[in-house]
């Protein structure tokens, strides 16, 4: 099986490539602006910036994959600032689906999205399912909705099934997640008087969900979220952090301070902290036959797990 993975340099893309690397008979083409974070035996990697449409499209067409895994989605304040994240995601998505139209061997496309597409307007249910209308209320949510629209247009014009995975926010001790950095601050502002429930996703379950989608080859949209939920203040307390209640305009100052401390809070993460962010994953568990192994509290505990570094004393011998 020949597989193209865009965004292979990120933690999500590298992990999925590692799982597929263990499968017999799989060869992969990886594309990203950054190299993979691990050694991959069966991946032909090309370092290509997302705006370089000609190179990306040419590589994909020449490789002629059976499966495309589009993970070239750039979250604001993860690896890119908000403006660059949007531009890079749009450019990567355009290249992928333009090239996909000319791949004769293509049989399946899997696309990364997020539950941010539902937004948090008054009309949005607390736990939206895949039938809930897409009404994003943040820049990242609108960018993901654009990606899904491109995927839908491709699926409608071809007979190739497209699987869209709407992921909950992914956090962990070594994941470049803006929400994760924010929750690791010594003092964590939260929405007073009550902050809404949030569902999270462990990085290992992201990898597992994509592998399940590749193996099942079922088109459609699926919410992928960790079981259970916590509020932002509960998550901070689990990590032994000091929680600071913030009301209304106070968030302007809170975001300025946390940004200066190295944890800028993009609007989609602010929305989750203020209004909560959950989703119904019944369809993923019953149709895709995938249930994350880690609950939302597990994700929070993982976030605060720090590996202790022990420095070894080196004895220097005097020269004779």
Secondary structure, DSSP 4 states (H G I P E B T S, - for coil): -EEEEETTTSHHHHHHHHHHHTSTT-EEEEEESS--SS--TTEEEEE--TT-HHHHHHHHHHH--SEEEE-----BTTTB-HHHHHHHHHHHHHHHHHHHTT-TT--EEEEEEEGGGG---TTS-TEE-TTS-----SHHHHHHHHHHHHHHHHHHHSS-EEEEEEEPEE--TTS--HHHHHHTSSEEEEESS-PPEE-EE-HHHHHHHHHHHHHH---EEEEE--SS-EEHHHHHHHTTPEEEEE-TTHHHHHHHHHHHTT----HHHHHHHHH-BEE--HHHHHTS----SS-HHHHHHHHT--PPP-PPP-PPPPP-
